[in-house]
């Protein structure tokens, strides 16, 4: 479920979000030439709160997503060539999902769905993870999913990022907090019928989603206004670098393409756009993996509401737009302050 921090930070976030809408335009991303893994728009009118993305391993060009809360036990496969839904999967045996926020695919080909949101920051003493095999054929189906009970060793908290390591199969969760969250590591193997305790193993910024690279050596984490890519080794975070994440209406999701050459950034909202951003050092990008911040797709240039401000093709537009937004918000704040003083 969408939630912003409260207090002064919340006020600033709301102002920034409003300013972003003014600067970003109105049109969503569109598929460019029918190729997979490029910018696309989620066309299904049922998908209005896409809160997670996972690139299919079995079906090239397909991306799994789900709605936020109050939708039911549904997962959708969306074609990145057309933006149309290829399959709707209904999970049975999982009860009533509360706040589904993340999705990931393990090395065994199973899909993991994280019912891990908690907008009251600790009101639920446990959350759930659902798991089922990725279907061999993309068509509407009902599947039996395994349900795992999850608790955190240091107490309940809100989270929106669920990541399964593509080599070890270990599950990680990144908590969401305006003052910084934690990276939590699950047991080596999840167990149904008993509590799975996740332990804090690292510190992370405010996170709305995350994903491992296909080779498991990198972990990307995004927030509403930025993204970072971390070296991941021996189960721990290493050096990090910024990624040129697009500004989006409600920046909720991220995943690597199946070949690891790019990150796909998604957003909530009706007909929301998914934007491809090239990864420095990714396969076929011809760049050193030691530094850099990524660049927009060359095959599917970013444009529209979810892709504003990338005119230089190297992320400089994001910086320019960010600066403009900050200036605009500051000007608005000063104007309101003067008006109150005159009143």
C-alpha positions, 0 to 999 in steps of 0.5 A: 500500500502506498504510504509516505512518512509523516511529519516534516519529512512527509510534508517534504515528500508530498511536496516533491511528489506533487512537483514531480507530477507537474514537471513530469508530464502526463503520458505513460511509457510506450513499447517502441518497436515490439522488442522485449525488455524495452519501455512499455505500458501496463495496459491491463485495467485491473493492474492499478497498483503494480508494486513489484516486478520480476523478469520471467526466467521461462518466458523471455520478455514477460514480467510478473507483477501484482497489485498492492493491498485489497486485490486478492491472491493474484499475480499477472504476467505482462508482455514487455512487447505489448504491455498486455497481460499474458496470464493471471495466476490465482494463488490458493491455500494462502488465506487473504493477502494483506499488503503484497509488496514484492515479487522475485524468482528463485534459482529453482524457478519458483515465484516468491510473493512477499505479503510484507507491507505494514503501513503502521510500522509494526502493527503485525507481529508476522508477515507472509511469503507465498511460493509457487513454481513459475508456470510452463505455459502462460495462461490463466490458472489457479495454483496451490502456493506454499505459505511461509510465516515470517518474523523479524529478529528485532521486531515487526516493521514495514517492508516493500522489497523481497529478493531471492538470491539467484544462486543460493535461493536465500530470501532477503527483505529490505525494510522501509523507513524514512530514517533508513531501513535494514537488509534482513536475511532469511534462514538458509531454507524457508519452512512451512508450518513454523516461523521463519526468523529474518535477521538484520545483516546490513543497513539500507536507505529508504527502499520501495523495492529491490532485485538481485542481478541474475548472477547474484553479484549485485543488488539494486535498491530503489526508493521514490526518488533514487536508486543504488546498486550494491556489490553483493558478496558472501551474503553481505552488501559491498560498495555501492553506486547510484543508478540513473533511476527515472522519476515516476508518479509512484516509484514502487518496483525494480527488477533486472532484465533476464540477461542482467544488461538493464534494470526495469523500473515500474510505477503504480497507477493505471496504465503505468509505465515500465522504464528500462535503464542500462546497467554499467558493466552489464552484458553487452554494454561494453563498459567497466563495472567499477563505476558509473550510474547507468543510462537510458535504453537506446532502443526504447528512449524514455519519454512521457510521464515516467521518463521525463528529463533524460535528454542527454541520454546519460542520466544528466536529465534526471539531475537537471529535473531533480534540481528544478524540482527542488527549486520549484518546491523551495519557491512554493514554500517561500510563497506560502510562507509570505502569504501566511505572514501577510495574512 
